Amino acid sequence: MRHKVELVARAIHKAQDQELSWDGESTASKKRFREYARNAIHLLGEDIGVLLLALEETTVGKRVEDPRAAVSSMSVADSQAT
């Protein structure tokens, strides 16, 4: 349940286009977003599964894609330099 709350809280934070990154937010602010997330999970009930699956895939995709994107960018820069 904790992982679900964290995923939804971060998604709500990002959707609100906050000035600070999640890691830059205060403990009180993170606590508020987690409360919003708990409420959303409770209200959506079983339907939250689709949202969580999409959030999980996005989160995993970013972790997997970022290193490749960095390597691809470096490869392009290297090929342009020669």
mmCIF file of the N, C-alpha and C atoms, coordinates in Angstrom:
data_MODEL
# 
_entry.id   MODEL 
# 
loop_
_atom_site.group_PDB 
_atom_site.id 
_atom_site.type_symbol 
_atom_site.label_atom_id 
_atom_site.label_alt_id 
_atom_site.label_comp_id 
_atom_site.label_asym_id 
_atom_site.label_entity_id 
_atom_site.label_seq_id 
_atom_site.pdbx_PDB_ins_code 
_atom_site.Cartn_x 
_atom_site.Cartn_y 
_atom_site.Cartn_z 
_atom_site.occupancy 
_atom_site.B_iso_or_equiv 
_atom_site.pdbx_formal_charge 
_atom_site.auth_seq_id 
_atom_site.auth_comp_id 
_atom_site.auth_asym_id 
_atom_site.auth_atom_id 
_atom_site.pdbx_PDB_model_num 
ATOM 1   N N  . MET A 1 1  ? 0.829   -1.197 0.000   1.00 0.00 ? 1  MET A N  1 
ATOM 2   C CA . MET A 1 1  ? 0.000   0.000  0.000   1.00 0.00 ? 1  MET A CA 1 
ATOM 3   C C  . MET A 1 1  ? 0.871   1.257  0.000   1.00 0.00 ? 1  MET A C  1 
ATOM 4   N N  . ARG A 1 2  ? 1.979   1.201  0.707   1.00 0.00 ? 2  ARG A N  1 
ATOM 5   C CA . ARG A 1 2  ? 2.855   2.366  0.807   1.00 0.00 ? 2  ARG A CA 1 
ATOM 6   C C  . ARG A 1 2  ? 3.404   2.776  -0.564  1.00 0.00 ? 2  ARG A C  1 
ATOM 7   N N  . HIS A 1 3  ? 3.766   1.763  -1.356  1.00 0.00 ? 3  HIS A N  1 
ATOM 8   C CA . HIS A 1 3  ? 4.293   2.023  -2.699  1.00 0.00 ? 3  HIS A CA 1 
ATOM 9   C C  . HIS A 1 3  ? 3.221   2.677  -3.573  1.00 0.00 ? 3  HIS A C  1 
ATOM 10  N N  . LYS A 1 4  ? 1.981   2.193  -3.465  1.00 0.00 ? 4  LYS A N  1 
ATOM 11  C CA . LYS A 1 4  ? 0.874   2.774  -4.221  1.00 0.00 ? 4  LYS A CA 1 
ATOM 12  C C  . LYS A 1 4  ? 0.707   4.245  -3.866  1.00 0.00 ? 4  LYS A C  1 
ATOM 13  N N  . VAL A 1 5  ? 0.698   4.524  -2.571  1.00 0.00 ? 5  VAL A N  1 
ATOM 14  C CA . VAL A 1 5  ? 0.511   5.903  -2.109  1.00 0.00 ? 5  VAL A CA 1 
ATOM 15  C C  . VAL A 1 5  ? 1.626   6.788  -2.648  1.00 0.00 ? 5  VAL A C  1 
ATOM 16  N N  . GLU A 1 6  ? 2.833   6.297  -2.590  1.00 0.00 ? 6  GLU A N  1 
ATOM 17  C CA . GLU A 1 6  ? 3.973   7.091  -3.066  1.00 0.00 ? 6  GLU A CA 1 
ATOM 18  C C  . GLU A 1 6  ? 3.870   7.378  -4.570  1.00 0.00 ? 6  GLU A C  1 
ATOM 19  N N  . LEU A 1 7  ? 3.518   6.371  -5.363  1.00 0.00 ? 7  LEU A N  1 
ATOM 20  C CA . LEU A 1 7  ? 3.372   6.557  -6.809  1.00 0.00 ? 7  LEU A CA 1 
ATOM 21  C C  . LEU A 1 7  ? 2.296   7.590  -7.131  1.00 0.00 ? 7  LEU A C  1 
ATOM 22  N N  . VAL A 1 8  ? 1.149   7.466  -6.476  1.00 0.00 ? 8  VAL A N  1 
ATOM 23  C CA . VAL A 1 8  ? 0.044   8.386  -6.745  1.00 0.00 ? 8  VAL A CA 1 
ATOM 24  C C  . VAL A 1 8  ? 0.380   9.789  -6.240  1.00 0.00 ? 8  VAL A C  1 
ATOM 25  N N  . ALA A 1 9  ? 1.014   9.875  -5.087  1.00 0.00 ? 9  ALA A N  1 
ATOM 26  C CA . ALA A 1 9  ? 1.396   11.192 -4.542  1.00 0.00 ? 9  ALA A CA 1 
ATOM 27  C C  . ALA A 1 9  ? 2.343   11.914 -5.489  1.00 0.00 ? 9  ALA A C  1 
ATOM 28  N N  . ARG A 1 10 ? 3.319   11.208 -6.006  1.00 0.00 ? 10 ARG A N  1 
ATOM 29  C CA . ARG A 1 10 ? 4.262   11.822 -6.948  1.00 0.00 ? 10 ARG A CA 1 
ATOM 30  C C  . ARG A 1 10 ? 3.563   12.240 -8.249  1.00 0.00 ? 10 ARG A C  1 
ATOM 31  N N  . ALA A 1 11 ? 2.608   11.432 -8.690  1.00 0.00 ? 11 ALA A N  1 
ATOM 32  C CA . ALA A 1 11 ? 1.868   11.765 -9.911  1.00 0.00 ? 11 ALA A CA 1 
ATOM 33  C C  . ALA A 1 11 ? 1.016   13.017 -9.709  1.00 0.00 ? 11 ALA A C  1 
ATOM 34  N N  . ILE A 1 12 ? 0.377   13.118 -8.561  1.00 0.00 ? 12 ILE A N  1 
ATOM 35  C CA . ILE A 1 12 ? -0.426  14.308 -8.259  1.00 0.00 ? 12 ILE A CA 1 
ATOM 36  C C  . ILE A 1 12 ? 0.484   15.527 -8.198  1.00 0.00 ? 12 ILE A C  1 
ATOM 37  N N  . HIS A 1 13 ? 1.618   15.379 -7.548  1.00 0.00 ? 13 HIS A N  1 
ATOM 38  C CA . HIS A 1 13 ? 2.591   16.474 -7.446  1.00 0.00 ? 13 HIS A CA 1 
ATOM 39  C C  . HIS A 1 13 ? 3.015   16.939 -8.832  1.00 0.00 ? 13 HIS A C  1 
ATOM 40  N N  . LYS A 1 14 ? 3.358   15.989 -9.679  1.00 0.00 ? 14 LYS A N  1 
ATOM 41  C CA . LYS A 1 14 ? 3.822   16.317 -11.032 1.00 0.00 ? 14 LYS A CA 1 
ATOM 42  C C  . LYS A 1 14 ? 2.700   16.951 -11.862 1.00 0.00 ? 14 LYS A C  1 
ATOM 43  N N  . ALA A 1 15 ? 1.479   16.455 -11.691 1.00 0.00 ? 15 ALA A N  1 
ATOM 44  C CA . ALA A 1 15 ? 0.337   16.977 -12.447 1.00 0.00 ? 15 ALA A CA 1 
ATOM 45  C C  . ALA A 1 15 ? 0.030   18.427 -12.088 1.00 0.00 ? 15 ALA A C  1 
ATOM 46  N N  . GLN A 1 16 ? 0.370   18.812 -10.882 1.00 0.00 ? 16 GLN A N  1 
ATOM 47  C CA . GLN A 1 16 ? 0.118   20.187 -10.453 1.00 0.00 ? 16 GLN A CA 1 
ATOM 48  C C  . GLN A 1 16 ? 1.224   21.125 -10.896 1.00 0.00 ? 16 GLN A C  1 
ATOM 49  N N  . ASP A 1 17 ? 2.202   20.612 -11.621 1.00 0.00 ? 17 ASP A N  1 
ATOM 50  C CA . ASP A 1 17 ? 3.286   21.426 -12.176 1.00 0.00 ? 17 ASP A CA 1 
ATOM 51  C C  . ASP A 1 17 ? 3.948   22.293 -11.093 1.00 0.00 ? 17 ASP A C  1 
ATOM 52  N N  . GLN A 1 18 ? 4.380   21.629 -10.074 1.00 0.00 ? 18 GLN A N  1 
ATOM 53  C CA . GLN A 1 18 ? 5.015   22.299 -8.942  1.00 0.00 ? 18 GLN A CA 1 
ATOM 54  C C  . GLN A 1 18 ? 6.365   22.885 -9.347  1.00 0.00 ? 18 GLN A C  1 
ATOM 55  N N  . GLU A 1 19 ? 6.742   23.965 -8.678  1.00 0.00 ? 19 GLU A N  1 
ATOM 56  C CA . GLU A 1 19 ? 8.045   24.583 -8.950  1.00 0.00 ? 19 GLU A CA 1 
ATOM 57  C C  . GLU A 1 19 ? 9.197   23.710 -8.459  1.00 0.00 ? 19 GLU A C  1 
ATOM 58  N N  . LEU A 1 20 ? 8.991   23.062 -7.319  1.00 0.00 ? 20 LEU A N  1 
ATOM 59  C CA . LEU A 1 20 ? 10.032  22.203 -6.756  1.00 0.00 ? 20 LEU A CA 1 
ATOM 60  C C  . LEU A 1 20 ? 9.868   20.768 -7.239  1.00 0.00 ? 20 LEU A C  1 
ATOM 61  N N  . SER A 1 21 ? 10.981  20.062 -7.342  1.00 0.00 ? 21 SER A N  1 
ATOM 62  C CA . SER A 1 21 ? 10.906  18.637 -7.628  1.00 0.00 ? 21 SER A CA 1 
ATOM 63  C C  . SER A 1 21 ? 10.373  17.938 -6.384  1.00 0.00 ? 21 SER A C  1 
ATOM 64  N N  . TRP A 1 22 ? 9.966   16.696 -6.531  1.00 0.00 ? 22 TRP A N  1 
ATOM 65  C CA . TRP A 1 22 ? 9.463   15.936 -5.384  1.00 0.00 ? 22 TRP A CA 1 
ATOM 66  C C  . TRP A 1 22 ? 10.508  15.910 -4.270  1.00 0.00 ? 22 TRP A C  1 
ATOM 67  N N  . ASP A 1 23 ? 11.748  15.662 -4.627  1.00 0.00 ? 23 ASP A N  1 
ATOM 68  C CA . ASP A 1 23 ? 12.803  15.588 -3.615  1.00 0.00 ? 23 ASP A CA 1 
ATOM 69  C C  . ASP A 1 23 ? 13.053  16.932 -2.937  1.00 0.00 ? 23 ASP A C  1 
ATOM 70  N N  . GLY A 1 24 ? 12.712  18.026 -3.601  1.00 0.00 ? 24 GLY A N  1 
ATOM 71  C CA . GLY A 1 24 ? 12.904  19.348 -3.034  1.00 0.00 ? 24 GLY A CA 1 
ATOM 72  C C  . GLY A 1 24 ? 11.757  19.814 -2.149  1.00 0.00 ? 24 GLY A C  1 
ATOM 73  N N  . GLU A 1 25 ? 10.654  19.082 -2.162  1.00 0.00 ? 25 GLU A N  1 
ATOM 74  C CA . GLU A 1 25 ? 9.496   19.461 -1.354  1.00 0.00 ? 25 GLU A CA 1 
ATOM 75  C C  . GLU A 1 25 ? 9.755   19.215 0.129   1.00 0.00 ? 25 GLU A C  1 
ATOM 76  N N  . SER A 1 26 ? 9.102   19.998 0.949   1.00 0.00 ? 26 SER A N  1 
ATOM 77  C CA . SER A 1 26 ? 9.221   19.835 2.401   1.00 0.00 ? 26 SER A CA 1 
ATOM 78  C C  . SER A 1 26 ? 8.497   18.559 2.833   1.00 0.00 ? 26 SER A C  1 
ATOM 79  N N  . THR A 1 27 ? 8.823   18.098 4.011   1.00 0.00 ? 27 THR A N  1 
ATOM 80  C CA . THR A 1 27 ? 8.169   16.911 4.558   1.00 0.00 ? 27 THR A CA 1 
ATOM 81  C C  . THR A 1 27 ? 6.671   17.143 4.694   1.00 0.00 ? 27 THR A C  1 
ATOM 82  N N  . ALA A 1 28 ? 6.287   18.339 5.122   1.00 0.00 ? 28 ALA A N  1 
ATOM 83  C CA . ALA A 1 28 ? 4.862   18.660 5.283   1.00 0.00 ? 28 ALA A CA 1 
ATOM 84  C C  . ALA A 1 28 ? 4.142   18.621 3.932   1.00 0.00 ? 28 ALA A C  1 
ATOM 85  N N  . SER A 1 29 ? 4.781   19.128 2.899   1.00 0.00 ? 29 SER A N  1 
ATOM 86  C CA . SER A 1 29 ? 4.179   19.129 1.572   1.00 0.00 ? 29 SER A CA 1 
ATOM 87  C C  . SER A 1 29 ? 4.027   17.697 1.048   1.00 0.00 ? 29 SER A C  1 
ATOM 88  N N  . LYS A 1 30 ? 5.056   16.868 1.227   1.00 0.00 ? 30 LYS A N  1 
ATOM 89  C CA . LYS A 1 30 ? 4.973   15.473 0.796   1.00 0.00 ? 30 LYS A CA 1 
ATOM 90  C C  . LYS A 1 30 ? 3.852   14.748 1.548   1.00 0.00 ? 30 LYS A C  1 
ATOM 91  N N  . LYS A 1 31 ? 3.725   15.060 2.823   1.00 0.00 ? 31 LYS A N  1 
ATOM 92  C CA . LYS A 1 31 ? 2.682   14.447 3.650   1.00 0.00 ? 31 LYS A CA 1 
ATOM 93  C C  . LYS A 1 31 ? 1.297   14.808 3.105   1.00 0.00 ? 31 LYS A C  1 
ATOM 94  N N  . ARG A 1 32 ? 1.134   16.067 2.688   1.00 0.00 ? 32 ARG A N  1 
ATOM 95  C CA . ARG A 1 32 ? -0.135  16.537 2.118   1.00 0.00 ? 32 ARG A CA 1 
ATOM 96  C C  . ARG A 1 32 ? -0.437  15.792 0.814   1.00 0.00 ? 32 ARG A C  1 
ATOM 97  N N  . PHE A 1 33 ? 0.566   15.637 -0.056  1.00 0.00 ? 33 PHE A N  1 
ATOM 98  C CA . PHE A 1 33 ? 0.360   14.917 -1.309  1.00 0.00 ? 33 PHE A CA 1 
ATOM 99  C C  . PHE A 1 33 ? 0.046   13.444 -1.061  1.00 0.00 ? 33 PHE A C  1 
ATOM 100 N N  . ARG A 1 34 ? 0.654   12.859 -0.051  1.00 0.00 ? 34 ARG A N  1 
ATOM 101 C CA . ARG A 1 34 ? 0.363   11.460 0.275   1.00 0.00 ? 34 ARG A CA 1 
ATOM 102 C C  . ARG A 1 34 ? -1.069  11.309 0.779   1.00 0.00 ? 34 ARG A C  1 
ATOM 103 N N  . GLU A 1 35 ? -1.543  12.313 1.504   1.00 0.00 ? 35 GLU A N  1 
ATOM 104 C CA . GLU A 1 35 ? -2.940  12.281 1.959   1.00 0.00 ? 35 GLU A CA 1 
ATOM 105 C C  . GLU A 1 35 ? -3.883  12.380 0.763   1.00 0.00 ? 35 GLU A C  1 
ATOM 106 N N  . TYR A 1 36 ? -3.572  13.256 -0.189  1.00 0.00 ? 36 TYR A N  1 
ATOM 107 C CA . TYR A 1 36 ? -4.363  13.336 -1.429  1.00 0.00 ? 36 TYR A CA 1 
ATOM 108 C C  . TYR A 1 36 ? -4.369  11.970 -2.120  1.00 0.00 ? 36 TYR A C  1 
ATOM 109 N N  . ALA A 1 37 ? -3.208  11.330 -2.151  1.00 0.00 ? 37 ALA A N  1 
ATOM 110 C CA . ALA A 1 37 ? -3.088  10.031 -2.816  1.00 0.00 ? 37 ALA A CA 1 
ATOM 111 C C  . ALA A 1 37 ? -3.940  8.981  -2.116  1.00 0.00 ? 37 ALA A C  1 
ATOM 112 N N  . ARG A 1 38 ? -3.909  8.950  -0.796  1.00 0.00 ? 38 ARG A N  1 
ATOM 113 C CA . ARG A 1 38 ? -4.736  7.985  -0.058  1.00 0.00 ? 38 ARG A CA 1 
ATOM 114 C C  . ARG A 1 38 ? -6.212  8.199  -0.361  1.00 0.00 ? 38 ARG A C  1 
ATOM 115 N N  . ASN A 1 39 ? -6.621  9.457  -0.414  1.00 0.00 ? 39 ASN A N  1 
ATOM 116 C CA . ASN A 1 39 ? -8.020  9.764  -0.730  1.00 0.00 ? 39 ASN A CA 1 
ATOM 117 C C  . ASN A 1 39 ? -8.376  9.295  -2.146  1.00 0.00 ? 39 ASN A C  1 
ATOM 118 N N  . ALA A 1 40 ? -7.490  9.539  -3.100  1.00 0.00 ? 40 ALA A N  1 
ATOM 119 C CA . ALA A 1 40 ? -7.734  9.115  -4.485  1.00 0.00 ? 40 ALA A CA 1 
ATOM 120 C C  . ALA A 1 40 ? -7.840  7.599  -4.573  1.00 0.00 ? 40 ALA A C  1 
ATOM 121 N N  . ILE A 1 41 ? -6.940  6.906  -3.908  1.00 0.00 ? 41 ILE A N  1 
ATOM 122 C CA . ILE A 1 41 ? -6.951  5.442  -3.921  1.00 0.00 ? 41 ILE A CA 1 
ATOM 123 C C  . ILE A 1 41 ? -8.256  4.933  -3.314  1.00 0.00 ? 41 ILE A C  1 
ATOM 124 N N  . HIS A 1 42 ? -8.663  5.531  -2.201  1.00 0.00 ? 42 HIS A N  1 
ATOM 125 C CA . HIS A 1 42 ? -9.903  5.121  -1.542  1.00 0.00 ? 42 HIS A CA 1 
ATOM 126 C C  . HIS A 1 42 ? -11.110 5.376  -2.439  1.00 0.00 ? 42 HIS A C  1 
ATOM 127 N N  . LEU A 1 43 ? -11.163 6.551  -3.067  1.00 0.00 ? 43 LEU A N  1 
ATOM 128 C CA . LEU A 1 43 ? -12.305 6.900  -3.907  1.00 0.00 ? 43 LEU A CA 1 
ATOM 129 C C  . LEU A 1 43 ? -12.393 6.055  -5.175  1.00 0.00 ? 43 LEU A C  1 
ATOM 130 N N  . LEU A 1 44 ? -11.249 5.739  -5.751  1.00 0.00 ? 44 LEU A N  1 
ATOM 131 C CA . LEU A 1 44 ? -11.245 4.982  -7.001  1.00 0.00 ? 44 LEU A CA 1 
ATOM 132 C C  . LEU A 1 44 ? -11.412 3.483  -6.792  1.00 0.00 ? 44 LEU A C  1 
ATOM 133 N N  . GLY A 1 45 ? -11.099 3.020  -5.603  1.00 0.00 ? 45 GLY A N  1 
ATOM 134 C CA . GLY A 1 45 ? -11.269 1.598  -5.303  1.00 0.00 ? 45 GLY A CA 1 
ATOM 135 C C  . GLY A 1 45 ? -10.515 0.721  -6.275  1.00 0.00 ? 45 GLY A C  1 
ATOM 136 N N  . GLU A 1 46 ? -11.216 -0.221 -6.872  1.00 0.00 ? 46 GLU A N  1 
ATOM 137 C CA . GLU A 1 46 ? -10.586 -1.166 -7.794  1.00 0.00 ? 46 GLU A CA 1 
ATOM 138 C C  . GLU A 1 46 ? -10.088 -0.497 -9.067  1.00 0.00 ? 46 GLU A C  1 
ATOM 139 N N  . ASP A 1 47 ? -10.686 0.613  -9.443  1.00 0.00 ? 47 ASP A N  1 
ATOM 140 C CA . ASP A 1 47 ? -10.277 1.304  -10.669 1.00 0.00 ? 47 ASP A CA 1 
ATOM 141 C C  . ASP A 1 47 ? -8.880  1.900  -10.563 1.00 0.00 ? 47 ASP A C  1 
ATOM 142 N N  . ILE A 1 48 ? -8.340  1.984  -9.378  1.00 0.00 ? 48 ILE A N  1 
ATOM 143 C CA . ILE A 1 48 ? -6.994  2.550  -9.192  1.00 0.00 ? 48 ILE A CA 1 
ATOM 144 C C  . ILE A 1 48 ? -5.949  1.648  -9.846  1.00 0.00 ? 48 ILE A C  1 
ATOM 145 N N  . GLY A 1 49 ? -6.267  0.389  -10.060 1.00 0.00 ? 49 GLY A N  1 
ATOM 146 C CA . GLY A 1 49 ? -5.317  -0.549 -10.647 1.00 0.00 ? 49 GLY A CA 1 
ATOM 147 C C  . GLY A 1 49 ? -4.796  -0.106 -12.003 1.00 0.00 ? 49 GLY A C  1 
ATOM 148 N N  . VAL A 1 50 ? -5.654  0.426  -12.839 1.00 0.00 ? 50 VAL A N  1 
ATOM 149 C CA . VAL A 1 50 ? -5.246  0.881  -14.167 1.00 0.00 ? 50 VAL A CA 1 
ATOM 150 C C  . VAL A 1 50 ? -4.273  2.056  -14.032 1.00 0.00 ? 50 VAL A C  1 
ATOM 151 N N  . LEU A 1 51 ? -4.608  2.993  -13.152 1.00 0.00 ? 51 LEU A N  1 
ATOM 152 C CA . LEU A 1 51 ? -3.733  4.140  -12.931 1.00 0.00 ? 51 LEU A CA 1 
ATOM 153 C C  . LEU A 1 51 ? -2.379  3.694  -12.391 1.00 0.00 ? 51 LEU A C  1 
ATOM 154 N N  . LEU A 1 52 ? -2.390  2.797  -11.422 1.00 0.00 ? 52 LEU A N  1 
ATOM 155 C CA . LEU A 1 52 ? -1.131  2.323  -10.838 1.00 0.00 ? 52 LEU A CA 1 
ATOM 156 C C  . LEU A 1 52 ? -0.274  1.593  -11.859 1.00 0.00 ? 52 LEU A C  1 
ATOM 157 N N  . LEU A 1 53 ? -0.899  0.807  -12.703 1.00 0.00 ? 53 LEU A N  1 
ATOM 158 C CA . LEU A 1 53 ? -0.153  0.095  -13.744 1.00 0.00 ? 53 LEU A CA 1 
ATOM 159 C C  . LEU A 1 53 ? 0.519   1.093  -14.677 1.00 0.00 ? 53 LEU A C  1 
ATOM 160 N N  . ALA A 1 54 ? -0.225  2.109  -15.092 1.00 0.00 ? 54 ALA A N  1 
ATOM 161 C CA . ALA A 1 54 ? 0.347   3.127  -15.983 1.00 0.00 ? 54 ALA A CA 1 
ATOM 162 C C  . ALA A 1 54 ? 1.483   3.887  -15.291 1.00 0.00 ? 54 ALA A C  1 
ATOM 163 N N  . LEU A 1 55 ? 1.293   4.239  -14.032 1.00 0.00 ? 55 LEU A N  1 
ATOM 164 C CA . LEU A 1 55 ? 2.339   4.954  -13.296 1.00 0.00 ? 55 LEU A CA 1 
ATOM 165 C C  . LEU A 1 55 ? 3.582   4.082  -13.130 1.00 0.00 ? 55 LEU A C  1 
ATOM 166 N N  . GLU A 1 56 ? 3.365   2.822  -12.828 1.00 0.00 ? 56 GLU A N  1 
ATOM 167 C CA . GLU A 1 56 ? 4.484   1.895  -12.643 1.00 0.00 ? 56 GLU A CA 1 
ATOM 168 C C  . GLU A 1 56 ? 5.270   1.741  -13.943 1.00 0.00 ? 56 GLU A C  1 
ATOM 169 N N  . GLU A 1 57 ? 4.558   1.579  -15.060 1.00 0.00 ? 57 GLU A N  1 
ATOM 170 C CA . GLU A 1 57 ? 5.230   1.431  -16.350 1.00 0.00 ? 57 GLU A CA 1 
ATOM 171 C C  . GLU A 1 57 ? 6.002   2.695  -16.715 1.00 0.00 ? 57 GLU A C  1 
ATOM 172 N N  . THR A 1 58 ? 5.426   3.838  -16.421 1.00 0.00 ? 58 THR A N  1 
ATOM 173 C CA . THR A 1 58 ? 6.101   5.105  -16.700 1.00 0.00 ? 58 THR A CA 1 
ATOM 174 C C  . THR A 1 58 ? 7.351   5.240  -15.857 1.00 0.00 ? 58 THR A C  1 
ATOM 175 N N  . THR A 1 59 ? 7.243   4.914  -14.592 1.00 0.00 ? 59 THR A N  1 
ATOM 176 C CA . THR A 1 59 ? 8.384   5.018  -13.683 1.00 0.00 ? 59 THR A CA 1 
ATOM 177 C C  . THR A 1 59 ? 9.496   4.062  -14.101 1.00 0.00 ? 59 THR A C  1 
ATOM 178 N N  . VAL A 1 60 ? 9.138   2.817  -14.388 1.00 0.00 ? 60 VAL A N  1 
ATOM 179 C CA . VAL A 1 60 ? 10.131  1.828  -14.810 1.00 0.00 ? 60 VAL A CA 1 
ATOM 180 C C  . VAL A 1 60 ? 10.710  2.233  -16.159 1.00 0.00 ? 60 VAL A C  1 
ATOM 181 N N  . GLY A 1 61 ? 9.861   2.712  -17.063 1.00 0.00 ? 61 GLY A N  1 
ATOM 182 C CA . GLY A 1 61 ? 10.319  3.132  -18.387 1.00 0.00 ? 61 GLY A CA 1 
ATOM 183 C C  . GLY A 1 61 ? 11.341  4.248  -18.303 1.00 0.00 ? 61 GLY A C  1 
ATOM 184 N N  . LYS A 1 62 ? 11.121  5.196  -17.412 1.00 0.00 ? 62 LYS A N  1 
ATOM 185 C CA . LYS A 1 62 ? 12.074  6.295  -17.261 1.00 0.00 ? 62 LYS A CA 1 
ATOM 186 C C  . LYS A 1 62 ? 13.406  5.779  -16.749 1.00 0.00 ? 62 LYS A C  1 
ATOM 187 N N  . ARG A 1 63 ? 13.370  4.855  -15.802 1.00 0.00 ? 63 ARG A N  1 
ATOM 188 C CA . ARG A 1 63 ? 14.611  4.310  -15.265 1.00 0.00 ? 63 ARG A CA 1 
ATOM 189 C C  . ARG A 1 63 ? 15.384  3.562  -16.341 1.00 0.00 ? 63 ARG A C  1 
ATOM 190 N N  . VAL A 1 64 ? 14.664  2.858  -17.207 1.00 0.00 ? 64 VAL A N  1 
ATOM 191 C CA . VAL A 1 64 ? 15.312  2.070  -18.250 1.00 0.00 ? 64 VAL A CA 1 
ATOM 192 C C  . VAL A 1 64 ? 15.747  2.961  -19.402 1.00 0.00 ? 64 VAL A C  1 
ATOM 193 N N  . GLU A 1 65 ? 14.924  3.923  -19.788 1.00 0.00 ? 65 GLU A N  1 
ATOM 194 C CA . GLU A 1 65 ? 15.212  4.746  -20.959 1.00 0.00 ? 65 GLU A CA 1 
ATOM 195 C C  . GLU A 1 65 ? 16.306  5.772  -20.716 1.00 0.00 ? 65 GLU A C  1 
ATOM 196 N N  . ASP A 1 66 ? 16.386  6.334  -19.547 1.00 0.00 ? 66 ASP A N  1 
ATOM 197 C CA . ASP A 1 66 ? 17.351  7.391  -19.290 1.00 0.00 ? 66 ASP A CA 1 
ATOM 198 C C  . ASP A 1 66 ? 18.790  6.995  -19.621 1.00 0.00 ? 66 ASP A C  1 
ATOM 199 N N  . PRO A 1 67 ? 19.279  5.850  -19.159 1.00 0.00 ? 67 PRO A N  1 
ATOM 200 C CA . PRO A 1 67 ? 20.655  5.492  -19.501 1.00 0.00 ? 67 PRO A CA 1 
ATOM 201 C C  . PRO A 1 67 ? 20.854  5.317  -21.000 1.00 0.00 ? 67 PRO A C  1 
ATOM 202 N N  . ARG A 1 68 ? 19.880  4.744  -21.663 1.00 0.00 ? 68 ARG A N  1 
ATOM 203 C CA . ARG A 1 68 ? 20.000  4.559  -23.111 1.00 0.00 ? 68 ARG A CA 1 
ATOM 204 C C  . ARG A 1 68 ? 19.980  5.902  -23.828 1.00 0.00 ? 68 ARG A C  1 
ATOM 205 N N  . ALA A 1 69 ? 19.145  6.793  -23.362 1.00 0.00 ? 69 ALA A N  1 
ATOM 206 C CA . ALA A 1 69 ? 19.065  8.119  -23.979 1.00 0.00 ? 69 ALA A CA 1 
ATOM 207 C C  . ALA A 1 69 ? 20.395  8.840  -23.827 1.00 0.00 ? 69 ALA A C  1 
ATOM 208 N N  . ALA A 1 70 ? 20.999  8.704  -22.670 1.00 0.00 ? 70 ALA A N  1 
ATOM 209 C CA . ALA A 1 70 ? 22.285  9.353  -22.437 1.00 0.00 ? 70 ALA A CA 1 
ATOM 210 C C  . ALA A 1 70 ? 23.348  8.761  -23.351 1.00 0.00 ? 70 ALA A C  1 
ATOM 211 N N  . VAL A 1 71 ? 23.343  7.431  -23.496 1.00 0.00 ? 71 VAL A N  1 
ATOM 212 C CA . VAL A 1 71 ? 24.324  6.776  -24.360 1.00 0.00 ? 71 VAL A CA 1 
ATOM 213 C C  . VAL A 1 71 ? 24.071  7.163  -25.804 1.00 0.00 ? 71 VAL A C  1 
ATOM 214 N N  . SER A 1 72 ? 22.795  7.199  -26.219 1.00 0.00 ? 72 SER A N  1 
ATOM 215 C CA . SER A 1 72 ? 22.462  7.584  -27.594 1.00 0.00 ? 72 SER A CA 1 
ATOM 216 C C  . SER A 1 72 ? 22.903  9.004  -27.882 1.00 0.00 ? 72 SER A C  1 
ATOM 217 N N  . SER A 1 73 ? 22.674  9.907  -26.943 1.00 0.00 ? 73 SER A N  1 
ATOM 218 C CA . SER A 1 73 ? 23.080  11.305 -27.119 1.00 0.00 ? 73 SER A CA 1 
ATOM 219 C C  . SER A 1 73 ? 24.583  11.415 -27.254 1.00 0.00 ? 73 SER A C  1 
ATOM 220 N N  . MET A 1 74 ? 25.290  10.646 -26.439 1.00 0.00 ? 74 MET A N  1 
ATOM 221 C CA . MET A 1 74 ? 26.741  10.685 -26.493 1.00 0.00 ? 74 MET A CA 1 
ATOM 222 C C  . MET A 1 74 ? 27.224  10.119 -27.817 1.00 0.00 ? 74 MET A C  1 
ATOM 223 N N  . SER A 1 75 ? 26.598  9.069  -28.299 1.00 0.00 ? 75 SER A N  1 
ATOM 224 C CA . SER A 1 75 ? 27.009  8.445  -29.561 1.00 0.00 ? 75 SER A CA 1 
ATOM 225 C C  . SER A 1 75 ? 26.808  9.419  -30.719 1.00 0.00 ? 75 SER A C  1 
ATOM 226 N N  . VAL A 1 76 ? 25.673  10.137 -30.718 1.00 0.00 ? 76 VAL A N  1 
ATOM 227 C CA . VAL A 1 76 ? 25.402  11.113 -31.762 1.00 0.00 ? 76 VAL A CA 1 
ATOM 228 C C  . VAL A 1 76 ? 26.421  12.238 -31.699 1.00 0.00 ? 76 VAL A C  1 
ATOM 229 N N  . ALA A 1 77 ? 26.717  12.707 -30.495 1.00 0.00 ? 77 ALA A N  1 
ATOM 230 C CA . ALA A 1 77 ? 27.679  13.788 -30.334 1.00 0.00 ? 77 ALA A CA 1 
ATOM 231 C C  . ALA A 1 77 ? 29.060  13.344 -30.791 1.00 0.00 ? 77 ALA A C  1 
ATOM 232 N N  . ASP A 1 78 ? 29.423  12.102 -30.466 1.00 0.00 ? 78 ASP A N  1 
ATOM 233 C CA . ASP A 1 78 ? 30.730  11.581 -30.878 1.00 0.00 ? 78 ASP A CA 1 
ATOM 234 C C  . ASP A 1 78 ? 30.817  11.461 -32.402 1.00 0.00 ? 78 ASP A C  1 
ATOM 235 N N  . SER A 1 79 ? 29.738  10.985 -33.038 1.00 0.00 ? 79 SER A N  1 
ATOM 236 C CA . SER A 1 79 ? 29.767  10.806 -34.489 1.00 0.00 ? 79 SER A CA 1 
ATOM 237 C C  . SER A 1 79 ? 29.784  12.165 -35.202 1.00 0.00 ? 79 SER A C  1 
ATOM 238 N N  . GLN A 1 80 ? 29.176  13.178 -34.601 1.00 0.00 ? 80 GLN A N  1 
ATOM 239 C CA . GLN A 1 80 ? 29.182  14.504 -35.200 1.00 0.00 ? 80 GLN A CA 1 
ATOM 240 C C  . GLN A 1 80 ? 30.534  15.180 -35.040 1.00 0.00 ? 80 GLN A C  1 
ATOM 241 N N  . ALA A 1 81 ? 31.273  14.814 -34.013 1.00 0.00 ? 81 ALA A N  1 
ATOM 242 C CA . ALA A 1 81 ? 32.557  15.424 -33.730 1.00 0.00 ? 81 ALA A CA 1 
ATOM 243 C C  . ALA A 1 81 ? 33.621  14.945 -34.718 1.00 0.00 ? 81 ALA A C  1 
ATOM 244 N N  . THR A 1 82 ? 33.395  13.753 -35.308 1.00 0.00 ? 82 THR A N  1 
ATOM 245 C CA . THR A 1 82 ? 34.415  13.217 -36.232 1.00 0.00 ? 82 THR A CA 1 
ATOM 246 C C  . THR A 1 82 ? 34.137  13.539 -37.651 1.00 0.00 ? 82 THR A C  1 
# 
